[in-house]
Amino acid sequence: MSVVLLLALITISEATIGVFVKLTGDAIPIQTLNFYALSFAAAFLALAIPLTTGRPLRFPGGNVKDTLIIGALIAAQISVFNYAMTLVPIANAVVFWSVAPFFVFVFSALFLGEPAKPSYVLIFGLALAGIVLAKPLAGGEWFGNLVVLSTGAIYAAMVTYMRHEGREETGNDIFWSMAAGAILLSPALVLAGPGEVGKLVAYPALGLSLPVMLWAVCLGVVSTGFAYFGISLVLKKITANIYSLVDIIVSPIVAATLGYLVFGEVPAQGMIFGGGLLLLSGFWLAREMSRGKETAAVHPCQCDRTNAVGT
């Protein structure tokens, strides 16, 4: 599969997160939906990785601590982001998610001693202008916007931890981390209930009814499992700069477009212009931080190029 096609598929799969969460509606509690998503994602990875590598999954016996910690952070990041999708329009969620590189910089400076560069002054100024225009604390969506911002902090903590440990996840380990995350979220089945898993929802425009559980499966397999698996493949072939361009700019645009096409969500003018500045500054910062550090972790399923899925 060509890199361009794989990037396109990853972009689409990531952009569908909000669509599948919103289509599920109130039929499944969000806590339980997150458990289902990670469970289906882990099941997908359990099949996809051995089929791709030709080798069975191996338990990371010498790496249990990192696997569990990254699994817990994956579960937290995905859960909070999906919850945010129930509170705000998709455009808000993907725009404010783009501040994750700024959290990565702050955490890297605090815990890894990474120095700032002169260009960061302009980048942070651009981001500040974007925040002023986007007005995250204005209106009735301020709480959801703050939830999205916290997602970026969780993601940054995960990346910073991986850089601190000086390691990268292999495709095999990301399955175990995903499985660990699903186990950590499993109490939701008891605390929040399994949801109306057998409920059928009518879609007059399509002329049919579909089970609500279909969207939970899609959220896990398409938006989470395939996205993580695809990223583990594509990061063997492209630099972090190129991936950041797709992840921070292209994917949010596609997601916001889906929000408009499926749910009629129209971002406010301030969100459009401010969001554009945030996306641009986020990509610029990610690009600057990766200069000379091409092997540094940028994603929890980043594979070592010599020990990666498909090699």
Secondary structure, DSSP 4 states (H G I P E B T S, - for coil): --HHHHHHHHHHHHHTHHHHHHHHTTSS-HHHHHHHHHHHHHHHHHHHHHHHHSS-----GGGHHHHHHHHHHHHHHHHHHHHHHTTS-HHHHHHHHTTHHHHHHHHHHHHS-PPP-THHHHHHHHHHHHHHHH-TTSGGGHHHHHHHHHHHHHHHHHHHHHHHHT----HHHHHHHHHHHHHHHTTHHHHT----TT-EEEETTTTEEEETHHHHHHIIIIIIIIHHHHHHHHTTTS-HHHHHHIIIIIHHHHHHHHHHHHH-----HHHHHHHHHHHHHHHHHHHHHHTT-TTS--STTPPPTTS-TT-
